[in-house]
Amino acid sequence: MNLDPKVQKLIDERVKSGQYATPEDVMAAALLTLDQQECLGDFAQGELNELLNAGEVSIALDGPLDGDGMFKRRRSRRADKHTS
C-alpha cells in the first residue's frame, strides 16, 4: 500500500516515540478512533458545546455525581435486565 508521505511520517513518528510497537498498531488505533468519532461524534454544529454547558450548569446547581454510585446503579440495572 502506498501512503501519502505525510501520513507515513506520522506513523513513523508514533512508532519511533515508543507509543506504538508497529505501524499496524498505529493504523489500528487510528481506525478505532475514526470509528468512535463516526459513531459518537455526530453532533450538529454547536450541539456539543450546548451539552457541555448544560452539564456545567447542572453541576453548579446540583453538584457533581458520585461516580462510584453511578457505576453501581448501572451495573445493578444491567444485571436486572439480564435476569428478567
Sequence and secondary structure as in RCSB ss.txt:
>XXXX:A:sequence
MNLDPKVQKLIDERVKSGQYATPEDVMAAALLTLDQQECLGDFAQGELNELLNAGEVSIALDGPLDGDGMFKRRR
SRRADKHTS
>XXXX:A:secstr
    HHHHHHHHHHHHTTS SSHHHHHHHHHHHHHHHHHH    TTHHHHHHHHHHHHHHHH    HHHHHHHHH
HHHHHHHH 
